[in-house]
Amino acid sequence: MEWQFVVALVVAIPIILLPVALVWYLNIGGIYAAVREARQKRALRQEEMKEAGSKQ
């Protein structure tokens, strides 16, 4: 392999992978936020059910 080709790969790979990693990070962060919000809503709903059950 020619050294110019190796240099081109070393330069091109981070340029290609950086946007891919950024999109992956944003997707995983969004999924994590949605799961966390759903768990909080479920816990709040269960707490309200417990309170409503104890008042009767």
All heavy atoms as a GROMACS GRO file, in nm:
protein
  448
    1MET      N    1   0.085  -0.118   0.000
    1MET     CA    2   0.000   0.000   0.000
    1MET      C    3   0.090   0.124   0.000
    1MET      O    4   0.186   0.131   0.076
    1MET     CB    5  -0.088   0.000   0.125
    1MET     CG    6  -0.229   0.041   0.098
    1MET     SD    7  -0.335   0.053   0.244
    1MET     CE    8  -0.353  -0.114   0.296
    2GLU      N    9   0.054   0.218  -0.080
    2GLU     CA   10   0.129   0.342  -0.086
    2GLU      C   11   0.105   0.426   0.038
    2GLU      O   12  -0.002   0.422   0.098
    2GLU     CB   13   0.087   0.422  -0.210
    2GLU     CG   14   0.119   0.355  -0.341
    2GLU     CD   15   0.267   0.355  -0.372
    2GLU    OE1   16   0.336   0.452  -0.334
    2GLU    OE2   17   0.314   0.258  -0.433
    3TRP      N   18   0.204   0.504   0.076
    3TRP     CA   19   0.191   0.585   0.198
    3TRP      C   20   0.086   0.694   0.181
    3TRP      O   21   0.021   0.734   0.278
    3TRP     CB   22   0.326   0.642   0.240
    3TRP     CG   23   0.382   0.746   0.146
    3TRP    CD1   24   0.461   0.726   0.040
    3TRP    CD2   25   0.357   0.886   0.153
    3TRP    NE1   26   0.489   0.844  -0.022
    3TRP    CE2   27   0.427   0.946   0.046
    3TRP    CE3   28   0.284   0.968   0.238
    3TRP    CZ2   29   0.425   1.082   0.022
    3TRP    CZ3   30   0.282   1.104   0.216
    3TRP    CH2   31   0.352   1.160   0.108
    4GLN      N   32   0.065   0.741   0.059
    4GLN     CA   33  -0.036   0.844   0.035
    4GLN      C   34  -0.176   0.789   0.063
    4GLN      O   35  -0.262   0.860   0.116
    4GLN     CB   36  -0.031   0.896  -0.109
    4GLN     CG   37   0.096   0.969  -0.146
    4GLN     CD   38   0.199   0.878  -0.210
    4GLN    OE1   39   0.190   0.756  -0.201
    4GLN    NE2   40   0.298   0.939  -0.275
    5PHE      N   41  -0.197   0.664   0.026
    5PHE     CA   42  -0.326   0.599   0.051
    5PHE      C   43  -0.350   0.583   0.200
    5PHE      O   44  -0.461   0.606   0.249
    5PHE     CB   45  -0.329   0.463  -0.020
    5PHE     CG   46  -0.462   0.394  -0.010
    5PHE    CD1   47  -0.572   0.441  -0.080
    5PHE    CD2   48  -0.476   0.283   0.070
    5PHE    CE1   49  -0.695   0.378  -0.071
    5PHE    CE2   50  -0.598   0.219   0.080
    5PHE     CZ   51  -0.708   0.266   0.010
    6VAL      N   52  -0.247   0.546   0.274
    6VAL     CA   53  -0.259   0.532   0.419
    6VAL      C   54  -0.291   0.666   0.483
    6VAL      O   55  -0.378   0.675   0.570
    6VAL     CB   56  -0.130   0.471   0.479
    6VAL    CG1   57  -0.136   0.471   0.630
    6VAL    CG2   58  -0.107   0.331   0.424
    7VAL      N   59  -0.225   0.771   0.441
    7VAL     CA   60  -0.251   0.905   0.493
    7VAL      C   61  -0.394   0.947   0.460
    7VAL      O   62  -0.464   1.004   0.545
    7VAL     CB   63  -0.149   1.007   0.440
    7VAL    CG1   64  -0.190   1.149   0.475
    7VAL    CG2   65  -0.010   0.977   0.493
    8ALA      N   66  -0.439   0.918   0.339
    8ALA     CA   67  -0.576   0.952   0.301
    8ALA      C   68  -0.676   0.879   0.388
    8ALA      O   69  -0.777   0.937   0.430
    8ALA     CB   70  -0.598   0.919   0.154
    9LEU      N   71  -0.651   0.752   0.419
    9LEU     CA   72  -0.740   0.677   0.507
    9LEU      C   73  -0.740   0.735   0.649
    9LEU      O   74  -0.847   0.748   0.711
    9LEU     CB   75  -0.699   0.530   0.512
    9LEU     CG   76  -0.737   0.444   0.392
    9LEU    CD1   77  -0.681   0.304   0.409
    9LEU    CD2   78  -0.886   0.440   0.374
   10VAL      N   79  -0.623   0.767   0.698
   10VAL     CA   80  -0.613   0.822   0.833
   10VAL      C   81  -0.688   0.954   0.844
   10VAL      O   82  -0.750   0.984   0.947
   10VAL     CB   83  -0.464   0.839   0.874
   10VAL    CG1   84  -0.448   0.922   1.000
   10VAL    CG2   85  -0.399   0.702   0.890
   11VAL      N   86  -0.690   1.032   0.740
   11VAL     CA   87  -0.760   1.160   0.740
   11VAL      C   88  -0.909   1.140   0.716
   11VAL      O   89  -0.994   1.204   0.780
   11VAL     CB   90  -0.699   1.256   0.634
   11VAL    CG1   91  -0.785   1.379   0.616
   11VAL    CG2   92  -0.557   1.292   0.674
   12ALA      N   93  -0.946   1.050   0.625
   12ALA     CA   94  -1.085   1.035   0.584
   12ALA      C   95  -1.170   0.961   0.688
   12ALA      O   96  -1.288   0.994   0.705
   12ALA     CB   97  -1.092   0.962   0.451
   13ILE      N   98  -1.114   0.863   0.756
   13ILE     CA   99  -1.194   0.784   0.849
   13ILE      C  100  -1.253   0.869   0.961
   13ILE      O  101  -1.373   0.858   0.988
   13ILE     CB  102  -1.112   0.664   0.900
   13ILE    CG1  103  -1.096   0.562   0.788
   13ILE    CG2  104  -1.177   0.600   1.021
   13ILE    CD1  105  -1.006   0.445   0.820
   14PRO      N  106  -1.178   0.953   1.030
   14PRO     CA  107  -1.242   1.037   1.133
   14PRO      C  108  -1.346   1.134   1.076
   14PRO      O  109  -1.447   1.160   1.140
   14PRO     CB  110  -1.125   1.114   1.195
   14PRO     CG  111  -1.005   1.034   1.164
   14PRO     CD  112  -1.032   0.968   1.033
   15ILE      N  113  -1.321   1.185   0.956
   15ILE     CA  114  -1.417   1.278   0.895
   15ILE      C  115  -1.548   1.206   0.867
   15ILE      O  116  -1.656   1.262   0.882
   15ILE     CB  117  -1.357   1.340   0.767
   15ILE    CG1  118  -1.243   1.433   0.803
   15ILE    CG2  119  -1.463   1.412   0.686
   15ILE    CD1  120  -1.165   1.486   0.686
   16ILE      N  121  -1.542   1.080   0.828
   16ILE     CA  122  -1.663   1.002   0.800
   16ILE      C  123  -1.729   0.956   0.930
   16ILE      O  124  -1.851   0.960   0.943
   16ILE     CB  125  -1.628   0.882   0.710
   16ILE    CG1  126  -1.586   0.931   0.573
   16ILE    CG2  127  -1.745   0.786   0.699
   16ILE    CD1  128  -1.523   0.824   0.485
   17LEU      N  129  -1.650   0.912   1.027
   17LEU     CA  130  -1.706   0.854   1.148
   17LEU      C  131  -1.757   0.957   1.248
   17LEU      O  132  -1.845   0.925   1.328
   17LEU     CB  133  -1.603   0.763   1.216
   17LEU     CG  134  -1.570   0.634   1.143
   17LEU    CD1  135  -1.471   0.553   1.223
   17LEU    CD2  136  -1.695   0.554   1.114
   18LEU      N  137  -1.707   1.077   1.247
   18LEU     CA  138  -1.751   1.179   1.342
   18LEU      C  139  -1.900   1.210   1.329
   18LEU      O  140  -1.973   1.205   1.428
   18LEU     CB  141  -1.666   1.305   1.331
   18LEU     CG  142  -1.698   1.413   1.435
   18LEU    CD1  143  -1.664   1.364   1.575
   18LEU    CD2  144  -1.622   1.539   1.404
   19PRO      N  145  -1.952   1.238   1.210
   19PRO     CA  146  -2.097   1.262   1.199
   19PRO      C  147  -2.180   1.138   1.234
   19PRO      O  148  -2.288   1.148   1.293
   19PRO     CB  149  -2.118   1.300   1.053
   19PRO     CG  150  -1.986   1.341   1.003
   19PRO     CD  151  -1.884   1.268   1.084
   20VAL      N  152  -2.129   1.021   1.199
   20VAL     CA  153  -2.200   0.897   1.232
   20VAL      C  154  -2.208   0.882   1.384
   20VAL      O  155  -2.314   0.850   1.438
   20VAL     CB  156  -2.129   0.776   1.168
   20VAL    CG1  157  -2.188   0.646   1.219
   20VAL    CG2  158  -2.138   0.784   1.016
   21ALA      N  159  -2.098   0.907   1.453
   21ALA     CA  160  -2.098   0.896   1.599
   21ALA      C  161  -2.189   1.001   1.662
   21ALA      O  162  -2.257   0.973   1.761
   21ALA     CB  163  -1.955   0.912   1.651
   22LEU      N  164  -2.193   1.121   1.606
   22LEU     CA  165  -2.279   1.226   1.659
   22LEU      C  166  -2.427   1.188   1.645
   22LEU      O  167  -2.504   1.203   1.740
   22LEU     CB  168  -2.252   1.358   1.586
   22LEU     CG  169  -2.340   1.476   1.628
   22LEU    CD1  170  -2.315   1.512   1.774
   22LEU    CD2  171  -2.315   1.595   1.539
   23VAL      N  172  -2.466   1.138   1.530
   23VAL     CA  173  -2.605   1.098   1.509
   23VAL      C  174  -2.640   0.982   1.602
   23VAL      O  175  -2.748   0.979   1.661
   23VAL     CB  176  -2.629   1.060   1.361
   23VAL    CG1  177  -2.763   0.992   1.342
   23VAL    CG2  178  -2.619   1.184   1.274
   24TRP      N  179  -2.550   0.887   1.617
   24TRP     CA  180  -2.572   0.774   1.707
   24TRP      C  181  -2.590   0.823   1.850
   24TRP      O  182  -2.680   0.779   1.921
   24TRP     CB  183  -2.454   0.678   1.697
   24TRP     CG  184  -2.467   0.558   1.783
   24TRP    CD1  185  -2.540   0.448   1.759
   24TRP    CD2  186  -2.403   0.536   1.909
   24TRP    NE1  187  -2.526   0.358   1.861
   24TRP    CE2  188  -2.442   0.409   1.955
   24TRP    CE3  189  -2.315   0.611   1.986
   24TRP    CZ2  190  -2.398   0.357   2.076
   24TRP    CZ3  191  -2.271   0.559   2.106
   24TRP    CH2  192  -2.313   0.433   2.149
   25TYR      N  193  -2.506   0.916   1.893
   25TYR     CA  194  -2.515   0.972   2.028
   25TYR      C  195  -2.650   1.043   2.049
   25TYR      O  196  -2.714   1.026   2.153
   25TYR     CB  197  -2.399   1.070   2.050
   25TYR     CG  198  -2.409   1.147   2.178
   25TYR    CD1  199  -2.380   1.088   2.300
   25TYR    CD2  200  -2.447   1.281   2.177
   25TYR    CE1  201  -2.388   1.160   2.418
   25TYR    CE2  202  -2.456   1.353   2.294
   25TYR     CZ  203  -2.426   1.292   2.414
   25TYR     OH  204  -2.436   1.364   2.530
   26LEU      N  205  -2.694   1.120   1.951
   26LEU     CA  206  -2.822   1.190   1.964
   26LEU      C  207  -2.938   1.092   1.970
   26LEU      O  208  -3.033   1.111   2.047
   26LEU     CB  209  -2.840   1.286   1.848
   26LEU     CG  210  -2.745   1.407   1.846
   26LEU    CD1  211  -2.763   1.486   1.718
   26LEU    CD2  212  -2.766   1.494   1.968
   27ASN      N  213  -2.934   0.986   1.889
   27ASN     CA  214  -3.040   0.887   1.891
   27ASN      C  215  -3.047   0.814   2.025
   27ASN      O  216  -3.155   0.797   2.082
   27ASN     CB  217  -3.021   0.784   1.778
   27ASN     CG  218  -3.062   0.839   1.644
   27ASN    OD1  219  -3.144   0.931   1.636
   27ASN    ND2  220  -3.007   0.784   1.539
   28ILE      N  221  -2.934   0.772   2.075
   28ILE     CA  222  -2.930   0.702   2.204
   28ILE      C  223  -2.975   0.795   2.316
   28ILE      O  224  -3.050   0.755   2.404
   28ILE     CB  225  -2.789   0.646   2.232
   28ILE    CG1  226  -2.751   0.542   2.126
   28ILE    CG2  227  -2.780   0.587   2.370
   28ILE    CD1  228  -2.841   0.422   2.119
   29GLY      N  229  -2.935   0.921   2.311
   29GLY     CA  230  -2.978   1.018   2.411
   29GLY      C  231  -3.128   1.041   2.408
   29GLY      O  232  -3.193   1.052   2.512
   30GLY      N  233  -3.186   1.046   2.289
   30GLY     CA  234  -3.330   1.063   2.277
   30GLY      C  235  -3.407   0.942   2.328
   30GLY      O  236  -3.510   0.956   2.395
   31ILE      N  237  -3.358   0.824   2.298
   31ILE     CA  238  -3.422   0.702   2.348
   31ILE      C  239  -3.414   0.698   2.499
   31ILE      O  240  -3.512   0.666   2.567
   31ILE     CB  241  -3.357   0.578   2.284
   31ILE    CG1  242  -3.390   0.572   2.136
   31ILE    CG2  243  -3.400   0.450   2.356
   31ILE    CD1  244  -3.310   0.469   2.059
   32TYR      N  245  -3.299   0.731   2.554
   32TYR     CA  246  -3.282   0.732   2.700
   32TYR      C  247  -3.377   0.831   2.766
   32TYR      O  248  -3.440   0.800   2.867
   32TYR     CB  249  -3.137   0.765   2.735
   32TYR     CG  250  -3.112   0.776   2.883
   32TYR    CD1  251  -3.110   0.663   2.964
   32TYR    CD2  252  -3.093   0.901   2.944
   32TYR    CE1  253  -3.088   0.673   3.100
   32TYR    CE2  254  -3.071   0.911   3.079
   32TYR     CZ  255  -3.069   0.797   3.157
   32TYR     OH  256  -3.047   0.808   3.291
   33ALA      N  257  -3.391   0.950   2.708
   33ALA     CA  258  -3.480   1.051   2.765
   33ALA      C  259  -3.626   1.005   2.759
   33ALA      O  260  -3.702   1.025   2.854
   33ALA     CB  261  -3.463   1.183   2.690
   34ALA      N  262  -3.665   0.941   2.650
   34ALA     CA  263  -3.803   0.893   2.636
   34ALA      C  264  -3.832   0.782   2.737
   34ALA      O  265  -3.940   0.780   2.798
   34ALA     CB  266  -3.826   0.842   2.494
   35VAL      N  267  -3.738   0.692   2.757
   35VAL     CA  268  -3.757   0.583   2.854
   35VAL      C  269  -3.766   0.640   2.995
   35VAL      O  270  -3.850   0.600   3.075
   35VAL     CB  271  -3.644   0.479   2.841
   35VAL    CG1  272  -3.645   0.382   2.956
   35VAL    CG2  273  -3.655   0.405   2.709
   36ARG      N  274  -3.679   0.735   3.027
   36ARG     CA  275  -3.679   0.796   3.160
   36ARG      C  276  -3.812   0.868   3.186
   36ARG      O  277  -3.870   0.857   3.293
   36ARG     CB  278  -3.562   0.893   3.173
   36ARG     CG  279  -3.542   0.944   3.315
   36ARG     CD  280  -3.421   1.033   3.324
   36ARG     NE  281  -3.441   1.150   3.240
   36ARG     CZ  282  -3.346   1.212   3.172
   36ARG    NH1  283  -3.222   1.167   3.176
   36ARG    NH2  284  -3.372   1.317   3.100
   37GLU      N  285  -3.860   0.940   3.086
   37GLU     CA  286  -3.987   1.012   3.101
   37GLU      C  287  -4.104   0.915   3.119
   37GLU      O  288  -4.192   0.937   3.201
   37GLU     CB  289  -4.011   1.100   2.978
   37GLU     CG  290  -4.134   1.184   2.987
   37GLU     CD  291  -4.152   1.272   2.865
   37GLU    OE1  292  -4.051   1.306   2.800
   37GLU    OE2  293  -4.267   1.307   2.835
   38ALA      N  294  -4.102   0.806   3.044
   38ALA     CA  295  -4.209   0.706   3.056
   38ALA      C  296  -4.208   0.642   3.194
   38ALA      O  297  -4.314   0.618   3.253
   38ALA     CB  298  -4.192   0.599   2.948
   39ARG      N  299  -4.090   0.615   3.246
   39ARG     CA  300  -4.081   0.557   3.381
   39ARG      C  301  -4.133   0.654   3.486
   39ARG      O  302  -4.200   0.614   3.581
   39ARG     CB  303  -3.937   0.519   3.413
   39ARG     CG  304  -3.891   0.393   3.344
   39ARG     CD  305  -3.752   0.356   3.385
   39ARG     NE  306  -3.708   0.236   3.318
   39ARG     CZ  307  -3.587   0.187   3.325
   39ARG    NH1  308  -3.494   0.250   3.396
   39ARG    NH2  309  -3.555   0.077   3.260
   40GLN      N  310  -4.101   0.782   3.471
   40GLN     CA  311  -4.149   0.881   3.566
   40GLN      C  312  -4.301   0.892   3.561
   40GLN      O  313  -4.367   0.900   3.664
   40GLN     CB  314  -4.086   1.017   3.537
   40GLN     CG  315  -3.940   1.024   3.574
   40GLN     CD  316  -3.876   1.155   3.531
   40GLN    OE1  317  -3.933   1.232   3.454
   40GLN    NE2  318  -3.755   1.180   3.580
   41LYS      N  319  -4.358   0.891   3.441
   41LYS     CA  320  -4.503   0.898   3.428
   41LYS      C  321  -4.569   0.775   3.488
   41LYS      O  322  -4.673   0.785   3.554
   41LYS     CB  323  -4.543   0.912   3.281
   41LYS     CG  324  -4.518   1.049   3.224
   41LYS     CD  325  -4.564   1.056   3.080
   41LYS     CE  326  -4.539   1.195   3.022
   41LYS     NZ  327  -4.583   1.203   2.882
   42ARG      N  328  -4.510   0.658   3.465
   42ARG     CA  329  -4.566   0.535   3.519
   42ARG      C  330  -4.561   0.537   3.672
   42ARG      O  331  -4.658   0.499   3.738
   42ARG     CB  332  -4.488   0.414   3.467
   42ARG     CG  333  -4.548   0.282   3.510
   42ARG     CD  334  -4.471   0.163   3.458
   42ARG     NE  335  -4.460   0.168   3.312
   42ARG     CZ  336  -4.348   0.140   3.245
   42ARG    NH1  337  -4.239   0.105   3.309
   42ARG    NH2  338  -4.346   0.146   3.114
   43ALA      N  339  -4.450   0.584   3.728
   43ALA     CA  340  -4.438   0.591   3.874
   43ALA      C  341  -4.540   0.689   3.931
   43ALA      O  342  -4.602   0.662   4.035
   43ALA     CB  343  -4.297   0.632   3.913
   44LEU      N  344  -4.560   0.803   3.865
   44LEU     CA  345  -4.657   0.901   3.910
   44LEU      C  346  -4.798   0.844   3.904
   44LEU      O  347  -4.877   0.861   3.996
   44LEU     CB  348  -4.648   1.028   3.825
   44LEU     CG  349  -4.740   1.143   3.863
   44LEU    CD1  350  -4.711   1.190   4.005
   44LEU    CD2  351  -4.725   1.257   3.765
   45ARG      N  352  -4.828   0.774   3.795
   45ARG     CA  353  -4.960   0.714   3.780
   45ARG      C  354  -4.985   0.607   3.887
   45ARG      O  355  -5.092   0.600   3.946
   45ARG     CB  356  -4.972   0.653   3.640
   45ARG     CG  357  -5.112   0.614   3.602
   45ARG     CD  358  -5.125   0.579   3.454
   45ARG     NE  359  -5.020   0.490   3.407
   45ARG     CZ  360  -4.934   0.518   3.308
   45ARG    NH1  361  -4.940   0.635   3.248
   45ARG    NH2  362  -4.843   0.432   3.269
   46GLN      N  363  -4.884   0.527   3.918
   46GLN     CA  364  -4.899   0.424   4.022
   46GLN      C  365  -4.916   0.489   4.159
   46GLN      O  366  -4.994   0.440   4.241
   46GLN     CB  367  -4.778   0.331   4.022
   46GLN     CG  368  -4.776   0.237   3.905
   46GLN     CD  369  -4.653   0.150   3.903
   46GLN    OE1  370  -4.560   0.168   3.983
   46GLN    NE2  371  -4.649   0.054   3.812
   47GLU      N  372  -4.846   0.597   4.183
   47GLU     CA  373  -4.859   0.669   4.311
   47GLU      C  374  -5.000   0.725   4.325
   47GLU      O  375  -5.060   0.719   4.432
   47GLU     CB  376  -4.755   0.780   4.320
   47GLU     CG  377  -4.752   0.851   4.452
   47GLU     CD  378  -4.707   0.762   4.566
   47GLU    OE1  379  -4.627   0.669   4.543
   47GLU    OE2  380  -4.752   0.784   4.681
   48GLU      N  381  -5.054   0.781   4.216
   48GLU     CA  382  -5.190   0.834   4.220
   48GLU      C  383  -5.291   0.722   4.244
   48GLU      O  384  -5.390   0.742   4.315
   48GLU     CB  385  -5.222   0.906   4.090
   48GLU     CG  386  -5.148   1.038   4.075
   48GLU     CD  387  -5.169   1.102   3.939
   48GLU    OE1  388  -5.228   1.036   3.849
   48GLU    OE2  389  -5.126   1.218   3.920
   49MET      N  390  -5.267   0.606   4.186
   49MET     CA  391  -5.359   0.492   4.208
   49MET      C  392  -5.354   0.447   4.353
   49MET      O  393  -5.457   0.413   4.411
   49MET     CB  394  -5.321   0.376   4.114
   49MET     CG  395  -5.343   0.407   3.967
   49MET     SD  396  -5.516   0.430   3.926
   49MET     CE  397  -5.570   0.263   3.930
   50LYS      N  398  -5.237   0.446   4.413
   50LYS     CA  399  -5.226   0.408   4.554
   50LYS      C  400  -5.299   0.507   4.644
   50LYS      O  401  -5.369   0.469   4.737
   50LYS     CB  402  -5.078   0.401   4.596
   50LYS     CG  403  -5.006   0.280   4.543
   50LYS     CD  404  -4.861   0.280   4.590
   50LYS     CE  405  -4.783   0.165   4.530
   50LYS     NZ  406  -4.643   0.167   4.572
   51GLU      N  407  -5.283   0.637   4.613
   51GLU     CA  408  -5.350   0.739   4.693
   51GLU      C  409  -5.502   0.729   4.677
   51GLU      O  410  -5.576   0.744   4.774
   51GLU     CB  411  -5.302   0.878   4.652
   51GLU     CG  412  -5.158   0.907   4.695
   51GLU     CD  413  -5.112   1.042   4.645
   51GLU    OE1  414  -5.193   1.117   4.585
   51GLU    OE2  415  -4.994   1.074   4.667
   52ALA      N  416  -5.548   0.705   4.556
   52ALA     CA  417  -5.692   0.695   4.531
   52ALA      C  418  -5.747   0.570   4.599
   52ALA      O  419  -5.859   0.573   4.652
   52ALA     CB  420  -5.719   0.690   4.381
   53GLY      N  421  -5.672   0.464   4.603
   53GLY     CA  422  -5.716   0.341   4.668
   53GLY      C  423  -5.720   0.353   4.818
   53GLY      O  424  -5.808   0.297   4.885
   54SER      N  425  -5.630   0.430   4.877
   54SER     CA  426  -5.628   0.444   5.022
   54SER      C  427  -5.735   0.540   5.074
   54SER      O  428  -5.774   0.535   5.190
   54SER     CB  429  -5.490   0.492   5.068
   54SER     OG  430  -5.464   0.621   5.017
   55LYS      N  431  -5.786   0.629   4.988
   55LYS     CA  432  -5.890   0.724   5.031
   55LYS      C  433  -6.026   0.660   5.037
   55LYS      O  434  -6.115   0.709   5.104
   55LYS     CB  435  -5.894   0.844   4.934
   55LYS     CG  436  -5.772   0.932   4.946
   55LYS     CD  437  -5.782   1.051   4.853
   55LYS     CE  438  -5.658   1.139   4.866
   55LYS     NZ  439  -5.664   1.253   4.778
   56GLN      N  440  -6.047   0.552   4.969
   56GLN     CA  441  -6.180   0.489   4.965
   56GLN      C  442  -6.203   0.401   5.085
   56GLN      O  443  -6.136   0.351   5.155
   56GLN     CB  444  -6.196   0.405   4.838
   56GLN     CG  445  -6.204   0.493   4.717
   56GLN     CD  446  -6.219   0.409   4.590
   56GLN    OE1  447  -6.208   0.287   4.591
   56GLN    NE2  448  -6.243   0.477   4.479
   0.00000   0.00000   0.00000
